[in-house]
Amino acid sequence: QVASFQGVAVRSLSTSSPHEHPEHGRLVYKGNLAKAVLGVRFFSYSTSIFNLFMMPYIILKTGIGFESLFIQAAFYGLIGFFTFVTPVTLHVLTKGYVIRLYYKDEMDTYTAITYNAILTEKATVFHQKDVKIPDITKMFTTFYAKTKSMLVNPTLFPNPQDYNHLMGYDKSFYFNLEEEKEADKRK
């Protein structure tokens, strides 16, 4: 590769393509909502932390006080709900969103990069044989890698064969009439 930098030719030698990661393999998928998921979760966490620090100050300075214990419990419960439940809910809904998915041909393994609870990237390594497709389509789940739910957008795979291999659609279908007859007898 030859690039020009302020009129000076710069030569760059690379043994791997920009879509390869030496540890994880070849990049086969990149989620387009990664920045949005990170931004929403960060905003939720920051407002909850701000709320935790400011509520005692606001209560002390404004003298908010309620005569009724029931009204006090309802007020603090509402504040606590938005402080703690919203970030937890966002984490539960977005924890399986795959930011990047890598594939190693020689080992037939995938590495899914997701965000964990403290907003750092977490790598989950699994084999193609560990992929289970849910019987009923579920919200926020495309497939299960071992027991972890993962969410990908099939249209964002640059190569559709990569998605087909991930989901096991490229395997030949084998139908055994003997097994079907035994299953009918057990019913």
N, C-alpha and C positions, 0 to 999 in steps of 0.2 A: 504494500500500500504506500502510495506517495501522496502527501498532502502539503499544501502550501501554508506557511505561517508567516505573515508579514513579509512576503517576498522570498522567504528562505524555504527550500524544499526540505521536508522532514520525512524520513522513511521510518515506517513502523513495521516491525516483524511480529507476527502473532501466529501461534500454533493452533489456536482454537478460534472458532467464530465468536462474535459478540453474544450469541445466544446460547453459549455453552458455559456451564459452571463446572470447574474441575471436580468438585466434591459431589455435586448433585446430578450432573449429566446435562442433557440437551433440554433447552427451554421449549416446552410444547404448548404452554398456555400462560397468558398474562391477563389477570382480571382488570377490567376497566373501572371498577368502583373502589379500588384499593385506597386511593387518596380520600375519597368521600367517606368510606368506612372509618378510616383513621381519624379524619377531621371531626366527624360526628361523635365518635367515642371520646376523643380528646376534649371536645367542647363539653360533653356531658360530665366527664370527670372533673374538669376545671370548674364548672359551675357548682358541682356538688362540694368540692373543696372550699370554694369561695363561700358557699352557703354555710358550711360547718363553722368557718371562722367568723363570719359576720353575724350570724343569728344571736349568739350571746351578747354581742356588742349592741345590736339593735334592740334586743329585749331590755337590756339594762339602761340604755340611753333614753328610749321612748317610754319606758315604764309600762309596756304592754303587760297588763295583768288581767286576768279574768277571775271573777268571783267564783264561778262554778268550776268544779274540778272536771266535770264532763266536757265543758267548752275548752278548758286548757288541754285535756287529753286529745280532743279532736284537732285543735290547732297544731299541737306538736306532732301529732300523728300525720297530718297533712304535710307538714314541713319535712318530716322524716321520710315519708313516702317518696317525695320528689328528690330528696337528697340521696337515698340509698337504692330505691327500687328501679329508678330510671337507668342508672349506669349498669346495674346487674342485668336488667332486661335487654339493654342494647348489647351487652357482652354475650348473653345466651343466644340472641338472634344472629349475631355476626361472627361468632367464634369459628364457624366452619367455612367462612368465605375464603376461598383460595385466591391468594394474591398472585402467586406464580406456581407453576407445576413443571417439574423437571422429570426427564425420563432417561434411564440408563439402559441402553439396548442389551449390553452384554449380561446384565443381571436381571433384566425384566423388572426393574424396580422404579417406583415413582417417588418423588419427594415433593410434598405439598407444603407450601409456605403460607402460614396463616398468622393472624395476630393473636397473642395471648392476652391475659387479663391486664397486664401492665404495659400493653401496647408495644411490645417488642415482637420481632418475628420469631415464629416457632416452626421448626421443620418436622414434618411427620413422614417417615419412610414406610412404604408398604409395597407389596408385590401385587401384580395384576390379579393374581388368584385370590387376594384378600378383598377385592372390590365386590361389594354386594349392592345390587340395585333394589331399592325398596319396592315391595309388591304394590303398594298404593303410593302414588306421588305425594310427597310431603312438601310443605312450604319450607324453604331454606335448606333443602336437602336434595342433591342430585344423586349421590351414591354414598355408601358407607365404606370407609377404608378401615378394615378390621371392625372396630365398634364406633369409630368417630365419624360423625356426619360431615360431609363435604358438599360445598355448593360451588358449581362452576356453570358458566354459560357456554353451551355447546357451540354457539355461533362464533365465539371468540378464539376457537382453535384454528390457527392458520392452516393446518393440514387436517382435514376431516378424518383421515386414517388414524391419527393419534387419538382422537376422541373414541373412534370405534374400537381401537385396541384397549384403551382404558376401560371402557364399559364391557368389553368382552364380546362385542358384536361381530368381530372378525373371526371368531371361532366357528367351526362347523357345528351345525345343529344335529344332534343324535337323538332319535326317538326310539325308545325300546318298548315294543308292544307287550313284552312279558311283564315289565315293571308296571305298566299301565293296568294290566289285568289284575295283578296282585294288589294294587292300590284300590281298585274297584271292589275286590273281594273283601278287603279290610273294612270298607265303609258299610 
